Amino acid sequence: MPRKDPAAVSPKKFFGKYASEILENDARDKRLAAVTNVGEFLACMEKGDYATPPRLITTSQLAEEVRKWWPVGLLRKAAREKQSEDYKRVLAYFLGMLDVPPPDGVLVPFRWKRGRPEDTEMIHRAWLAMGKPPLNWRVLDQLAKTFYLDQFTQAVSDGKLRKKLRDRVRNTIRRYEPAAPATKP
């Protein structure tokens, strides 16, 4: 399957929950970069684009200023939330802003959502939280009841539908688990 090109995806889809913050801050930075005279500067101050007035900083203060910069704050937030994919995307954007894109192979290719958007990962996490029990009918029924309650209540009296739900849950878990190595008899 060909890999998606991040440039072909909308910023909202690429950055997910961080998209609005990135787009707002990026637009503000572009407005501020376009300021060429005192009148425009004062207009930006009135709009609240500058939280604190611009000031001269020395080289020794630069590291502290970078720590306060909004892209670094987003990286910190993604790290705190243990969102490795979001962190990687914000980092790639941040390095691109600085005009130092990483060479090929430095960042692992971006992962794109697959399967049913939210259900599949949550089912796998629930199974892991249970301690990876064998996928027998009891475990599969319990997970199906948790994640597909409406269909499960209909399936109580329909054996075929119940089997389909169990198969769906089993296949979801198997998609997330690494395949066992093939062995020869």
C-alpha positions as CSV (number, residue, x, y, z in Angstrom):
1,M,0.0,0.0,0.0
2,P,1.5,3.4,-0.9
3,R,2.4,5.7,2.0
4,K,0.3,8.8,2.5
5,D,2.1,12.1,1.8
6,P,1.7,14.4,4.9
7,A,1.6,17.4,2.5
8,A,-1.6,16.0,0.9
9,V,-3.5,15.7,4.2
10,S,-5.3,18.6,5.8
11,P,-3.6,20.2,8.9
12,K,-6.7,19.3,11.0
13,K,-6.3,15.6,10.1
14,F,-2.5,15.6,10.3
15,F,-2.2,17.3,13.7
16,G,-5.4,16.0,15.3
17,K,-6.2,17.6,18.6
18,Y,-3.2,20.0,18.3
19,A,-4.4,21.4,15.0
20,S,-6.3,24.4,16.3
21,E,-3.4,25.5,18.6
22,I,-0.9,25.1,15.8
23,L,-3.1,27.0,13.2
24,E,-3.9,29.8,15.6
25,N,-0.3,30.3,16.7
26,D,1.1,30.0,13.2
27,A,-1.4,32.6,11.9
28,R,-0.5,35.0,14.8
29,D,3.2,34.5,14.1
30,K,2.7,35.3,10.4
31,R,0.7,38.5,11.3
32,L,3.5,39.6,13.7
33,A,6.2,38.9,11.1
34,A,4.3,41.2,8.6
35,V,4.5,44.2,11.0
36,T,6.6,46.9,9.4
37,N,5.8,50.1,11.3
38,V,4.9,51.3,14.8
39,G,1.2,51.8,13.8
40,E,0.9,48.1,12.8
41,F,2.7,47.1,16.0
42,L,0.3,49.1,18.2
43,A,-2.7,47.6,16.4
44,C,-1.2,44.1,17.1
45,M,-0.8,45.1,20.8
46,E,-4.4,46.2,21.0
47,K,-5.6,42.9,19.5
48,G,-3.6,41.1,22.2
49,D,-1.3,39.4,19.7
50,Y,1.6,40.2,22.0
51,A,1.2,38.7,25.4
52,T,4.3,40.7,26.5
53,P,5.8,43.5,24.5
54,P,8.8,42.5,22.3
55,R,12.1,43.0,24.0
56,L,15.8,42.6,23.2
57,I,17.2,39.3,24.4
58,T,20.8,38.3,24.7
59,T,22.3,35.0,23.6
60,S,22.4,33.8,27.2
61,Q,18.6,34.3,27.4
62,L,17.9,32.5,24.2
63,A,17.6,29.0,25.6
64,E,15.0,30.1,28.2
65,E,13.0,31.9,25.5
66,V,13.0,28.8,23.3
67,R,11.7,26.8,26.3
68,K,8.7,29.3,26.5
69,W,8.0,29.2,22.7
70,W,4.6,27.6,21.8
71,P,5.9,24.7,19.7
72,V,8.1,23.6,22.5
73,G,5.1,23.8,24.8
74,L,3.1,21.6,22.4
75,L,6.0,19.1,22.4
76,R,6.0,19.1,26.2
77,K,2.2,18.6,26.3
78,A,2.3,15.6,23.8
79,A,5.2,14.0,25.8
80,R,3.2,14.5,29.1
81,E,0.2,12.8,27.5
82,K,2.4,10.0,26.1
83,Q,1.2,10.7,22.6
84,S,4.2,9.5,20.6
85,E,2.6,10.0,17.1
86,D,1.4,13.5,17.9
87,Y,4.8,14.3,19.4
88,K,6.5,13.1,16.2
89,R,4.2,15.2,14.0
90,V,4.7,18.4,16.0
91,L,8.4,17.8,16.1
92,A,8.5,17.4,12.3
93,Y,6.5,20.6,12.0
94,F,8.7,22.5,14.5
95,L,11.9,21.4,12.7
96,G,10.4,22.4,9.4
97,M,9.6,25.9,10.8
98,L,13.3,26.2,11.8
99,D,14.2,25.1,8.2
100,V,16.1,22.0,9.5
101,P,14.0,19.1,8.3
102,P,15.4,15.8,9.6
103,P,17.1,13.5,7.1
104,D,15.2,10.4,5.9
105,G,15.2,7.6,8.5
106,V,15.5,9.9,11.6
107,L,11.8,10.1,12.2
108,V,9.9,6.8,11.8
109,P,7.2,7.2,9.1
110,F,3.9,8.6,10.3
111,R,1.3,6.1,11.3
112,W,-2.2,6.6,9.9
113,K,-5.4,5.3,11.6
114,R,-6.6,2.0,10.4
115,G,-9.8,0.0,10.9
116,R,-12.6,1.3,12.9
117,P,-11.3,4.5,14.3
118,E,-11.7,4.3,18.1
119,D,-13.2,0.9,18.8
120,T,-10.3,-1.3,17.7
121,E,-7.6,0.2,19.8
122,M,-9.8,0.4,22.8
123,I,-10.8,-3.3,22.5
124,H,-7.1,-4.2,22.3
125,R,-6.2,-2.1,25.3
126,A,-9.1,-3.7,27.3
127,W,-7.8,-7.2,26.4
128,L,-4.3,-6.2,27.5
129,A,-5.7,-4.8,30.8
130,M,-7.3,-8.1,31.4
131,G,-3.8,-9.7,31.2
132,K,-4.0,-11.1,27.7
133,P,-6.3,-14.1,28.5
134,P,-6.8,-16.8,25.9
135,L,-9.5,-15.7,23.4
136,N,-12.2,-18.1,24.4
137,W,-15.9,-17.4,24.1
138,R,-16.3,-16.0,27.6
139,V,-13.6,-13.4,27.1
140,L,-14.8,-12.5,23.6
141,D,-18.4,-12.2,24.9
142,Q,-17.3,-9.9,27.7
143,L,-15.4,-7.6,25.3
144,A,-18.3,-7.7,22.8
145,K,-20.7,-6.8,25.6
146,T,-18.5,-3.9,26.6
147,F,-17.9,-2.4,23.2
148,Y,-20.9,-3.5,21.2
149,L,-23.7,-3.4,23.7
150,D,-26.6,-2.8,21.3
151,Q,-25.5,-5.5,19.0
152,F,-24.7,-7.9,21.9
153,T,-28.2,-7.5,23.4
154,Q,-29.7,-8.4,20.0
155,A,-27.2,-11.3,19.7
156,V,-28.2,-12.9,23.0
157,S,-31.0,-14.9,21.2
158,D,-29.1,-15.2,17.8
159,G,-26.2,-17.6,17.8
160,K,-24.9,-16.5,14.4
161,L,-24.8,-12.8,15.3
162,R,-23.1,-13.7,18.6
163,K,-20.5,-15.6,16.6
164,K,-20.0,-12.7,14.3
165,L,-19.4,-10.4,17.2
166,R,-16.9,-12.8,18.8
167,D,-15.1,-13.1,15.4
168,R,-15.0,-9.3,15.1
169,V,-13.4,-8.9,18.5
170,R,-11.0,-11.8,18.0
171,N,-9.9,-10.3,14.6
172,T,-9.5,-6.9,16.1
173,I,-7.1,-8.2,18.8
174,R,-5.2,-10.3,16.3
175,R,-4.6,-7.2,14.1
176,Y,-2.8,-5.5,17.0
177,E,-0.7,-8.5,18.1
178,P,2.5,-9.4,16.2
179,A,2.2,-12.5,14.1
180,A,3.8,-15.6,15.4
181,P,6.8,-16.8,13.5
182,A,6.1,-19.5,10.9
183,T,7.5,-22.9,11.8
184,K,8.1,-25.9,9.6
185,P,6.9,-29.3,10.8
